[in-house]
């Protein structure tokens, strides 16, 4: 009895897919029946490696990590080999606190750079009249002319992005300042 429903279900699915695709092709482009949507592609990894703001943030994160590591090594050296149970416990807490501090700083940095990246990509999408901008890792093939990565890197470098790693006093999670585009009033 199950097999008798397979064919009608497949036909229904094919019909719905056909209607959906027909509707997508008619998407309000009067007079431009054969015009394909303009798509851009961005290499997010390259942006994070090459943009000045990401480099600055990563350098700050590395410096913070080295400072915390130095403090912990100094603490361990001060304790010596004959550390008490209490000193060992204090050392474990310090290690956990340093790990948490570094993790929070990395999350803030990712949030700040991510917000700037999203704003820049949206601005470039609008400026170039693109329907969408896709991440390179999610695209099987594209023409080199669709690559907007250099434009994104240039725009990111022109932005005023605060890459502060420590949380400002009195500010909680999610209250980071918004990145500002050059010449924008925010």
C-alpha positions in Angstrom: 0.0 0.0 0.0 2.9 2.3 0.6 4.1 2.0 -3.0 0.8 3.3 -4.3 1.5 6.7 -2.6 5.0 7.1 -3.8 4.2 8.1 -7.4 1.6 10.7 -6.5 3.9 12.1 -3.8 6.8 12.4 -6.2 4.6 14.1 -8.8 3.3 16.5 -6.2 6.8 17.3 -5.0 7.9 17.9 -8.7 4.9 20.1 -9.3 5.6 22.2 -6.2 9.3 22.5 -7.1 8.3 23.6 -10.6 5.9 26.2 -9.3 8.5 27.5 -6.8 11.2 27.8 -9.5 8.8 29.5 -11.9 7.9 32.0 -9.1 11.6 32.6 -8.4 12.3 33.4 -12.1 9.5 35.9 -12.3 10.8 37.7 -9.1 9.6 41.2 -10.1 12.0 41.7 -12.9 9.6 43.2 -15.4 11.3 43.7 -18.8 14.4 41.7 -17.8 13.2 38.1 -18.2 16.6 36.6 -18.9 18.6 38.8 -16.4 20.4 36.6 -13.8 20.8 37.9 -10.3 24.2 39.5 -9.6 26.0 37.5 -7.0 29.3 38.4 -5.2 31.7 36.1 -3.4 33.9 37.0 -0.4 36.8 35.0 1.0 36.1 35.5 4.7 39.3 33.7 5.7 41.4 36.1 3.5 39.6 39.1 5.0 40.5 37.9 8.5 44.1 37.3 7.5 44.7 40.4 5.4 42.6 43.2 6.9 44.4 45.7 9.2 41.7 45.6 11.8 41.9 41.8 12.1 45.7 41.8 12.2 45.6 44.5 14.9 43.0 42.5 16.9 45.0 39.2 16.6 48.2 41.0 17.6 46.5 42.3 20.7 45.1 38.9 21.5 48.6 37.4 21.1 50.1 40.0 23.4 47.4 39.4 26.0 48.1 35.7 25.9 51.8 36.2 26.3 51.3 38.6 29.2 48.9 36.2 31.0 51.3 33.3 30.3 54.2 35.3 31.8 52.2 36.1 34.9 51.3 32.5 35.4 55.0 31.4 34.9 56.1 34.0 37.4 53.5 32.8 39.9 54.6 29.2 39.5 58.3 30.1 39.9 57.4 32.1 43.1 55.7 29.0 44.5 58.6 26.8 43.9 58.6 23.0 44.3 57.4 23.0 47.9 54.1 24.7 47.2 51.3 24.1 49.7 47.9 22.7 48.8 46.5 26.2 49.2 49.1 27.7 46.8 48.4 25.0 44.2 44.7 25.6 44.5 45.4 29.4 44.0 47.5 28.6 40.9 44.7 26.4 39.4 42.2 29.3 40.0 44.6 31.7 38.4 45.1 29.5 35.3 41.3 29.1 35.0 40.8 32.9 35.4 43.5 33.6 32.7 41.9 31.1 30.4 38.4 32.7 30.9 39.8 36.2 30.4 41.5 35.2 27.1 38.4 33.4 25.9 36.2 36.4 26.7 38.7 38.7 24.9 38.6 36.5 21.8 34.8 36.5 21.8 34.7 40.3 22.0 37.2 40.5 19.2 35.2 38.1 17.0 32.1 40.0 17.7 33.6 43.4 16.9 35.3 42.2 13.7 32.2 40.2 12.8 29.9 43.2 13.1 32.3 45.3 11.0 32.5 42.5 8.4 28.7 42.2 8.1 28.3 46.0 7.7 31.0 46.2 5.0 29.6 43.3 3.0 26.1 44.7 3.1 27.4 48.2 2.0 29.4 46.6 -0.9 26.4 44.5 -1.9 24.3 47.6 -2.1 26.9 49.7 -3.9 27.5 47.0 -6.5 23.8 46.3 -6.9 24.3 42.6 -6.0 21.4 40.4 -5.0 23.6 38.4 -2.6 27.1 38.0 -1.4 28.1 34.4 -0.6 31.1 33.1 1.4 33.7 31.5 -0.8 33.8 28.3 1.2 30.1 27.7 0.4 30.4 28.2 -3.3 31.3 25.4 -5.7 32.4 27.7 -8.6 32.3 31.3 -9.5 33.8 33.8 -12.0 36.8 35.8 -10.7 34.7 39.0 -11.5 32.3 38.0 -8.7 35.0 38.2 -6.0 34.5 41.2 -3.8 37.2 40.2 -1.2 39.6 43.1 -2.1 36.8 45.6 -1.8 35.8 44.1 1.6 39.4 44.3 2.9 39.8 47.9 1.7 36.5 48.9 3.3 37.4 47.1 6.6 40.7 48.9 6.7 38.9 52.3 6.3 36.5 51.5 9.1 36.9 52.7 12.7 36.6 49.4 14.5 37.4 49.3 18.3 39.3 46.1 18.9 39.5 46.6 22.6 40.1 43.2 24.2 39.2 44.0 27.8 35.6 44.6 28.7 35.0 48.3 29.6 34.1 48.8 33.3 30.4 48.6 33.8 29.6 47.1 30.5 28.1 43.7 30.1 28.0 41.2 27.3 26.6 42.4 24.0 27.1 46.1 24.7 30.1 46.6 22.5 30.3 49.8 20.4 29.2 49.5 16.8 31.9 49.8 14.1 31.6 53.1 12.2 31.8 53.5 8.5 33.9 56.5 7.3 31.7 59.5 7.0 28.7 57.9 8.7 26.8 59.5 11.5 25.9 56.8 14.0 
